[in-house]
Amino acid sequence: MPHSVETATAYVIAALEDKGTATRDDFDVHGIVSATHRLAETWDFRSVDRGRFWSIAATFLKP
């Protein structure tokens, strides 16, 4: 399956909701996808270091 903005968005949502402690509604998912794509220069976010991914996600936590 080719990677796209849709697969990247699904990846982000799955990562955010994986542990059951947060939901997609707690974060600006579009912001996370955009920032991660700029950093990784690919829609395949599996290549992004997990620590870096969570640092990005933390900046998009909604108040």
Residue pairs with C-beta under 8 A, 6 or more apart in sequence:
1 7
3 42
3 43
3 44
4 43
5 33
5 37
5 43
7 43
7 44
8 33
8 36
8 37
8 43
8 44
8 45
9 29
9 30
9 33
11 45
11 46
12 29
12 32
12 33
12 36
12 45
12 57
13 24
13 29
15 53
15 57
16 22
16 23
16 24
16 26
16 27
16 29
16 57
17 23
17 24
25 62
26 61
26 62
27 57
27 60
27 61
27 62
28 60
28 62
29 60
31 59
31 60
32 56
32 57
32 60
35 56
35 59
35 60
36 45
36 48
36 53
36 56
37 43
39 48
39 52
39 56
40 47
40 48
45 53
